[in-house]
Amino acid sequence: MTNRIPGGRFAKILLCASLVWMGAFQVYSTPYSSGHALAAASAVNKDSPAPEQLRRFAADTLQQLAKNDPFKSWSTAKPIIEPLGPGTHSWLVTLSEGKSGSTGPLGYLIISATPDGDYKLVEYGLGENSLFARPMLESGLTGLGLSATTKSGPTVTPIYAGPVLAEWMVRTTGKSGAVHFIDAFTGELLPESPQSWSKQAAGYVPPSSAAGSDLKSLNADATTRHAELFDPYDNIMWMTGEPVQTGGERFEHFEHLLDTYKQLVFVTTGPERTYSIPLPIFGYQKWSADPLSSGEDVIYILTGSESAQRWIALDSLQQSGKFIAYAD
């Protein structure tokens, strides 16, 4: 997953899809500029402050993660909160050092609200090309032949309906007002439309078993790696493999799977999907429940690329795809 040139992997994505497919916040948008990521987030914080409970949960989450590498620098990070949409009640929390001369964000959190008003940590990550990173957006805009520096630049909206539906919606100016979609992790141009996006986003439900504002007794452990980072396209035999049973969201069973196979590939599926990108799984981070509480352990699977790592709540992937064993 190290090739990030728009279109460079799209043929592989279509091949993957052909082999494995079975069968209330207002949208925030702003003309893209050279300071898009932080400038846009700052504007949101000024005009539409994040709810106090959300800000407290984000701060608590940072302190939990900062107990272990590679997140220790997050203990003093400044969170900048930007709403994601439309209609999914999710937020991007971009972490900066809060110092002048900072070269870029330290990482990110994605938090979604539940119908009951609680907040769930859907995923988090770090790296220069992490989710919704500016270089990936610029790469996608270049692939569209658009300039980010002109006054008539496109309107860019970050949108999110779960870890496998993280995109930028790009609306061009002029009479046509064409709408394009860019993958928020790879920078790929996607075969998406406003209609296909709306259908998929309508079914998004925050992961119930993820760490959340309603689960005060969870403690983030150190990340466990079962293998080195790998590229699923180095050996495509997994495309014809049978799914492995993950045993729901229970940590013990998934830990056993990684002990057994070391490497897994998560593949998105579903009748409404317009594309599929495999995620390499090579580790996890457990959030342990307090022995005196009635809660259960929570697991975040480790995936990503050489320039970005993602920890994703297992529960958030269960209904959107399958896990397949990968062999070198």
Secondary structure, DSSP 8 states (H G I E B T S, - for coil): ----STTTTHHHHHHHHHHH---------EE--TTHHHHHHHHHHHHS---HHHHHHHHHHHHHHTTSTT-GGGGG-EEEEEEEBSSS-EEEEEEE--STT--S--EEEEEEE-TTS-EEEEEEEESTT-TT-HHHHHHHHHHTT--SSSTT--EEEEEESSTT-EEEEEE--SSS--EEEEETTT--B-S--HHHHHHHHTT----TTS-BTT-TTEEEEEEEESS----GGG-GGGGG--B----TT-HHHHHHHHHHHS-EEEEE--TT-S----EEE-EEEEEEE-TTSS---EEEEEEEETTEEEEEEHHHHGGGEEEEE---
